[in-house]
Amino acid sequence: MTLLLLAAFTTGIVRTLRSGTKASCACFGVSTAPIGRRHVVRNTVLLALAAALAGTPAPTQAAGVLIAAFGALVGALLVIFTDELGTLFDDGAPRTSGRVRGSAP
C-alpha cells in the first residue's frame, strides 16, 4: 500500500513538472522551493528502498533495532531536508555545457 501511495505522489510530481506548472513542495512542511527533478529522484530512491525492504523481516536483537533506528533517522532527515540540501549546493547560476568562460586553455 505504501508503494502505491508513493508511486501516486511521484506520478503527480512528474505530471506537474511536464505541464510546466510552478508549484512549491510542501511535502514535509512549508517550503518555497519549487518542485523539481530532485523531488522525483528523492521519491524514486524511496520507492526503491521500500520495494527492497518490503519482504525483509524486522530485526529482533536490540543492537539491530538500534542500528536500524539510527539509519532510519538519518535517512528521514536527509529526505525531509532535500530542498534545503539542494539549494545549499545550487549556486543559482545557469548551467552551460563546455568550457567555463575565462578559464585558461
Secondary structure, 3 states (H helix, E strand, C coil): CHHHHHHHHHHHHHHHHHHCCCCECCCCCCCCCECCHHHHHHHHHHHHHHHHHCCCCCCCCHHHHHHHHHHHHHHHHHHHCHHHHHHHHCCCCCCCCCCCCCCCC
